Every structure is written in C-alpha cells, then in structure tokens.
Amino acid sequence: MSRIEAKAVIGTNSWGGKAYGNVLRGSYVEDEVIKDAMREADKQGLFIYDLARDYGLGKAQKMFGEFAQENGGDSIIISAKYTPVSRYRKGCVRQSLEKDLAEFRRDYADIYWLHLPSYIEEHLAEFIELYNEGRIKNIGISNFDLDECRLAKKILDDAGIPLYGVQNHYSLISREWEKNGLLDWCRENHVSFWAWAVLEEGMLTDPRVRTKFSLMKLIMSRQKRKMRDLYRVMIAVAKRHDITVPQVAQSYCVNKGAVPVCGCRKPEQVRQLAEAAQVTLTQAEIQKLEEAADRSGARVMGHDLFRFAVPKKRKKNG
C-alpha cells in the first residue's frame, strides 16, 4: 500500500448523542448535518477520519460505520486506535481491532495507532502480527515522548515495517513537541506528525463570536482572559489572508509541518479546514503568533495530559 499523505484529517471526537453534544460541546448536531459534512469532505478531498472507541461516549464509531456506507464508502481512509486501559493481556489488540472493524463495517484499518506508550513491546508485537495479516495497513503511535518514539520505531524497523506516524497534542499554545525535538525527529525519519487539539477545544477560536454555554467553555474561560494579545495577532493574520481566526490556528499547524486533526460536524467546518490547509503563512506571521502565544502563558490540557495512565513499567523501555 502506498504511503498515506494527509494535509488535514476529520476528527470525530465531537460526534455523539444529544446529552454529549449539549453538555460538553454546547450544541447537538443532527445526524443529517454530519452526513452533509461527510459529503462535503468527499468534495474537498478530505478522505481521512480519525476515530477511537471512547469518542462521543462510545457512539462516534458506530455513527461513522453507519454514515460511511452512504457517504464516501470504501474511498474513506480509517484512522483508529487501540487504547490500553490496564495491564497487557495477550490478544487484547486483536480483540479490540475486531470490535472496531465490526463498528466500521470494514475488513481492515488503514492506520491503527497505539494510543498510549503502555507495554510498548508487547502491544506492538500484536500490531505487527495484524499488519502482516493485512488487518492493519499502517502502524502509528500516539501520546509517545521522543524516547518512546525511538523505541517503537526500532521495534518496527526490526520487523521490516515503517512507523507511519506520531499523533500527539500540538497547537499554537502547546508546542512542547517542537521544542524538545520530536517534530524534527519525525521529519528526519519520514514519520508523519498528526496534531490533536489544534483549536484547544475552542480556545483558539474567535473571541468576538458568541457561542452557547458548554462545560468545555467554562473550563477554558480563565485561560482565554490571558490571550487578549494573541487574539489581536490572530485576528490581524486572519484579516490579511481573508480567513477566520480558527483557520489561523489550523493553518499554523500545517505550516509547521503538522497534520491538523480537527473535529468537524458541519459542512462549513469541513470547508474551513480544507481552506486552512492551503494557506501559506509568512515567517514573520508565524513568529508574531508564537511570541504572542508564549507571552500569554495560556494552557488547557498540556502535552503530557495522559501520562498518568501509563504504567510505570514503561521506564524499563527507555
């Protein structure tokens, strides 16, 4: 299979039922609107969907499996994840993949990610088996630090399998993976770097646009007050390129060599993501954005948000 190249990826973490949408996301989007968004993604050439078992409180993958039959079908590229939640058990990856594929109504996953650096050797051994069987076409790792990425790549190299990508938290206000050399390592080793939380759950959107209350917006409210200067810079860049403020955050990631994974429930969100992926920012604009972001000191989740869930055994792998 030829290497999957991506400029941007449709995220599904915001898909889900009414309670999930209204409480956490501030609004519920009807199924027909999501189907329209999928049709728009097909028009825009955005064929990759990023999924995980827990997205939408467990409903997102089932929705995708149903909707994909009507919108894009086999042309859709599936990016899915195995998330370790306990000690390693033999066969756990295979069992999880089989459940995922049943929900996707597919025979294989185009990209399958080890979602946490937990029992790396044991889990990747199963990934390798499934890759050799054709059930996984590409192997990725997510929420890994640089040393863990090196270890994973060596394991796969020894099996004659390329490491497809690293999927970590990265945004204009969370650039630790750039500062500690992980982005450079990915570039040097021809490993894709996918960025999740590019819009920081809505914090890197236009502060002038009023939105409905949600739990996520309440959590972010204190941080947003720190970002007045950054918003001014983002608004100026958006005006210069005739794009929106969220598109500045998305385009920033693309210009830094990262693939933005952005939640899209509506057709206009898909169009904006596709447009943002085509915008070229100047080095001066990038510098001004980064300087304003650093001055703000704003943080939402942090690049190591999920480290608490990684068993201590991982230290032996280092």
Sequence and secondary structure as in RCSB ss.txt:
>XXXX:A:sequence
MSRIEAKAVIGTNSWGGKAYGNVLRGSYVEDEVIKDAMREADKQGLFIYDLARDYGLGKAQKMFGEFAQENGGDS
IIISAKYTPVSRYRKGCVRQSLEKDLAEFRRDYADIYWLHLPSYIEEHLAEFIELYNEGRIKNIGISNFDLDECR
LAKKILDDAGIPLYGVQNHYSLISREWEKNGLLDWCRENHVSFWAWAVLEEGMLTDPRVRTKFSLMKLIMSRQKR
KMRDLYRVMIAVAKRHDITVPQVAQSYCVNKGAVPVCGCRKPEQVRQLAEAAQVTLTQAEIQKLEEAADRSGARV
MGHDLFRFAVPKKRKKNG
>XXXX:A:secstr
      S EEE TT   HHHIIIIISS   HHHHHHHHHHHHHHT  EEE  TTGGGGTHHHHHHHHTTTTTGGG
 EEEEEE   SS  TTHHHHHHHHHHHHHT S BSEEEE S SSHHHHHHHHHHHHHTTSBS EEEES  HHHHH
HHHHHHHHTT  EEEEEEE BTTB HHHHTTHHHHHHHTT EEEEE TTGGGTTS TTS     HHHHHHHHHHG
GGHHHHHHHHHHHHHHT  HHHHHHHHHHHTT EEEEE  SHHHHHHHHHHTT    HHHHHHHHHHHHHHT  S
S TTTTGGGS GGGGGG 
